[in-house]
Amino acid sequence: MCTSLVVNKKKTLVGWNLDLLDMEHRVRSTPEGVYIEVNDATEGWMPLFGANARGDFVGMPTCWPYDRRSDPCEGSRNIIELDIDLLLQKRSLQETRAIAERERVCSVPGLTFMAALSDREGNVLHIVPGQGCLYYEKPPYKILTNFSPFKRNAETHPWMGWDRYQKAEELLQKAGDDFDVDDCFAVLRQVSQTVCPTVVSMVYDLGERTVFWCENREWDKIRMQRFSQGEA
């Protein structure tokens, strides 16, 4: 379970809750990016989520219920590869969008991972393997939890996060133009989880080129990384 937010007001802010159960993770901060890495039994530490110095943000919520159309097939592009390439600045958001619009994107067998992607301008790309992609040019805000935006609540699952989506939307609809980093953390706190626990909460202030994060819902222990101007 996870929650992704992109908010374009006076500031462009990206918010992300990583909700993770029984998987080893770590946050690695470098001059090129702040990466949330997951320890995969086969691949080792993989940078699957986070922010880079260019201004891109990558989130990868699981979509519930699973849709078998996301299973790999011949010639399909894996969403994990697309996400990592964007995060590591091997490809831009617009290049990723072009691939998602012209090619079939898959996930891993038996599990539908989605992509919640954005760039330094506040543009948003949501990809649901087997279903399609949605591109939004600097929207006022966009939210993605754990249900397909193509299906919304037409199909239900206990982990789909419909309640989190509605809570985040309620808060963002009321938000003023001065919505800031603290406000974004306040929304993330409202939608944080304990059953499948929120292990990292992250906010990227694009204007200030600064990433803020805390772990395990310790909201009074915020860390930060500021990227230099030369890394854009």
C-alpha positions as CSV (number, residue, x, y, z in Angstrom):
1,M,0.0,0.0,0.0
2,C,1.3,3.5,-0.8
3,T,0.1,7.0,-1.4
4,S,1.4,9.5,-4.0
5,L,0.7,13.2,-4.2
6,V,1.7,15.9,-6.6
7,V,0.5,19.4,-5.8
8,N,1.0,22.5,-8.0
9,K,0.2,25.7,-6.2
10,K,2.7,28.5,-5.4
11,K,5.1,25.6,-4.9
12,T,5.3,22.4,-6.7
13,L,5.5,19.6,-4.2
14,V,5.6,15.8,-4.4
15,G,4.6,13.7,-1.5
16,W,5.0,9.9,-1.1
17,N,4.2,7.4,1.6
18,L,5.9,4.0,1.1
19,D,3.8,1.4,3.0
20,L,5.8,-1.9,3.1
21,L,5.4,-5.2,4.9
22,D,8.1,-7.7,5.6
23,M,10.6,-6.3,3.1
24,E,14.0,-4.8,4.0
25,H,14.4,-1.2,2.8
26,R,16.8,1.7,3.2
27,V,17.0,5.4,2.2
28,R,20.2,6.3,0.4
29,S,21.1,10.0,-0.1
30,T,23.5,11.0,-2.9
31,P,24.2,14.2,-4.8
32,E,22.3,12.6,-7.7
33,G,19.2,11.6,-5.8
34,V,17.5,10.4,-2.7
35,Y,16.6,6.7,-3.3
36,I,14.3,4.4,-1.3
37,E,15.9,1.0,-2.1
38,V,14.4,-2.4,-1.4
39,N,16.5,-5.5,-0.9
40,D,15.5,-8.1,-3.6
41,A,16.6,-11.7,-3.0
42,T,17.8,-11.9,-6.6
43,E,18.8,-8.4,-7.6
44,G,20.0,-7.0,-4.3
45,W,19.4,-3.4,-3.4
46,M,17.1,-1.8,-6.0
47,P,16.3,1.9,-6.2
48,L,12.6,1.6,-6.8
49,F,11.3,4.9,-5.4
50,G,12.5,8.4,-4.7
51,A,13.7,11.7,-6.2
52,N,16.5,12.7,-8.4
53,A,18.5,16.0,-8.8
54,R,16.9,16.7,-12.2
55,G,13.5,17.0,-10.5
56,D,11.9,13.7,-11.3
57,F,10.0,11.6,-8.7
58,V,9.2,7.9,-8.9
59,G,6.6,6.0,-6.9
60,M,5.5,2.5,-7.6
61,P,2.3,1.6,-5.8
62,T,0.8,-1.9,-6.1
63,C,-2.6,-2.0,-7.8
64,W,-5.3,-4.0,-6.1
65,P,-7.1,-6.0,-7.2
66,Y,-4.4,-7.7,-9.3
67,D,-5.2,-7.7,-13.1
68,R,-3.8,-10.5,-15.1
69,R,-3.4,-8.1,-18.1
70,S,-0.3,-6.8,-16.4
71,D,1.5,-10.1,-16.7
72,P,4.6,-10.1,-18.9
73,C,4.2,-11.0,-22.6
74,E,6.5,-11.1,-25.6
75,G,7.7,-7.6,-26.5
76,S,6.4,-5.9,-23.4
77,R,8.4,-3.3,-21.4
78,N,8.7,-3.9,-17.6
79,I,7.5,-1.1,-15.4
80,I,10.3,-1.6,-12.9
81,E,12.9,-1.0,-15.7
82,L,11.0,2.1,-16.8
83,D,10.8,3.5,-13.2
84,I,14.5,2.8,-12.4
85,D,15.7,4.4,-15.7
86,L,13.7,7.5,-14.9
87,L,14.9,7.7,-11.3
88,L,18.6,7.2,-12.4
89,Q,18.1,9.9,-15.1
90,K,18.7,7.4,-18.0
91,R,15.4,8.6,-19.5
92,S,13.2,11.7,-19.1
93,L,9.5,11.7,-18.1
94,Q,8.5,12.6,-21.7
95,E,10.6,9.7,-23.1
96,T,8.9,7.4,-20.5
97,R,5.5,8.7,-21.5
98,A,6.3,8.0,-25.2
99,I,7.2,4.4,-24.5
100,A,4.1,3.9,-22.3
101,E,1.8,5.4,-25.0
102,R,3.2,3.3,-27.9
103,E,4.2,0.0,-26.3
104,R,2.7,-2.6,-24.0
105,V,3.9,-2.1,-20.4
106,C,3.9,-5.1,-18.0
107,S,4.5,-5.8,-14.4
108,V,5.8,-9.0,-12.7
109,P,3.8,-12.3,-12.9
110,G,0.8,-12.2,-10.5
111,L,1.3,-8.7,-9.2
112,T,0.2,-5.4,-10.8
113,F,2.7,-2.6,-10.0
114,M,1.7,0.9,-11.1
115,A,3.9,4.0,-11.7
116,A,3.3,7.4,-10.2
117,L,5.8,9.6,-12.0
118,S,6.4,13.4,-12.1
119,D,9.0,15.9,-13.3
120,R,10.4,19.2,-12.2
121,E,7.6,21.1,-13.9
122,G,4.9,19.3,-11.9
123,N,3.7,17.2,-14.9
124,V,2.4,13.8,-13.9
125,L,2.4,10.4,-15.5
126,H,0.4,7.4,-14.1
127,I,1.0,4.0,-15.7
128,V,-1.1,0.9,-15.1
129,P,0.4,-2.1,-16.9
130,G,-2.1,-3.8,-19.1
131,Q,-4.6,-0.9,-18.8
132,G,-2.8,2.2,-20.1
133,C,-1.3,5.5,-19.0
134,L,-2.6,8.9,-18.1
135,Y,-0.7,12.1,-18.5
136,Y,-1.5,15.4,-16.8
137,E,0.2,18.6,-17.6
138,K,0.9,20.5,-14.3
139,P,-2.5,19.6,-12.7
140,P,-3.6,21.5,-9.5
141,Y,-3.0,18.1,-7.8
142,K,-3.0,14.4,-8.5
143,I,-3.3,11.5,-6.2
144,L,-2.6,7.8,-6.7
145,T,-3.2,5.1,-4.0
146,N,-3.6,1.4,-4.7
147,F,-6.5,1.2,-7.2
148,S,-6.5,1.6,-10.9
149,P,-7.5,5.1,-12.1
150,F,-9.1,3.4,-15.0
151,K,-11.4,1.3,-12.7
152,R,-11.6,3.5,-9.6
153,N,-14.0,1.8,-7.2
154,A,-15.7,-0.4,-9.8
155,E,-13.7,-3.3,-8.3
156,T,-12.9,-3.5,-4.6
157,H,-10.1,-4.9,-2.5
158,P,-9.2,-4.3,1.2
159,W,-5.9,-2.8,0.3
160,M,-7.0,-0.5,-2.6
161,G,-6.8,2.6,-0.5
162,W,-10.1,4.2,-1.6
163,D,-10.4,5.8,1.9
164,R,-6.9,7.2,1.7
165,Y,-7.6,8.6,-1.7
166,Q,-10.8,10.3,-0.5
167,K,-9.1,11.7,2.6
168,A,-6.2,13.1,0.6
169,E,-8.5,14.6,-2.0
170,E,-10.6,16.2,0.7
171,L,-7.5,17.8,2.2
172,L,-6.0,19.0,-1.1
173,Q,-9.3,20.5,-2.3
174,K,-9.3,22.7,0.8
175,A,-5.6,23.6,0.6
176,G,-4.6,27.2,0.0
177,D,-2.1,28.6,-2.5
178,D,0.5,28.7,0.3
179,F,0.5,24.9,0.7
180,D,4.0,24.0,1.8
181,V,6.3,21.2,2.9
182,D,4.7,21.0,6.4
183,D,1.2,20.9,4.9
184,C,2.3,18.0,2.6
185,F,3.7,16.0,5.5
186,A,0.4,16.7,7.3
187,V,-1.5,15.1,4.5
188,L,0.9,12.1,4.4
189,R,0.4,11.7,8.2
190,Q,-3.4,11.6,7.7
191,V,-3.1,8.8,5.2
192,S,-0.2,6.9,6.8
193,Q,-0.8,3.2,7.7
194,T,0.1,0.8,10.5
195,V,-1.2,-2.6,9.4
196,C,0.9,-2.5,6.3
197,P,3.1,0.2,7.9
198,T,4.3,3.4,6.4
199,V,8.1,3.0,6.5
200,V,9.1,6.2,4.6
201,S,7.3,9.5,4.1
202,M,9.0,11.8,1.6
203,V,8.3,15.3,0.3
204,Y,10.2,16.9,-2.6
205,D,10.1,20.7,-2.8
206,L,11.0,21.3,-6.5
207,G,11.5,25.1,-6.2
208,E,13.9,24.7,-3.3
209,R,15.4,21.5,-4.9
210,T,15.2,19.9,-1.5
211,V,14.0,16.4,-0.5
212,F,12.7,15.9,3.1
213,W,11.9,12.5,4.6
214,C,11.2,10.6,7.8
215,E,11.1,6.9,8.5
216,N,8.5,4.8,10.5
217,R,6.1,7.7,11.0
218,E,8.6,9.5,13.2
219,W,7.3,12.9,12.1
220,D,9.5,14.9,14.4
221,K,12.7,13.4,12.9
222,I,12.8,14.9,9.4
223,R,16.0,14.6,7.4
224,M,16.7,16.6,4.2
225,Q,18.9,16.7,1.1
226,R,19.3,19.8,-1.0
227,F,20.6,19.4,-4.6
228,S,23.0,21.9,-6.0
229,Q,21.9,24.1,-8.9
230,G,24.5,22.5,-11.2
231,E,22.7,19.1,-11.0
232,A,19.6,20.1,-12.8
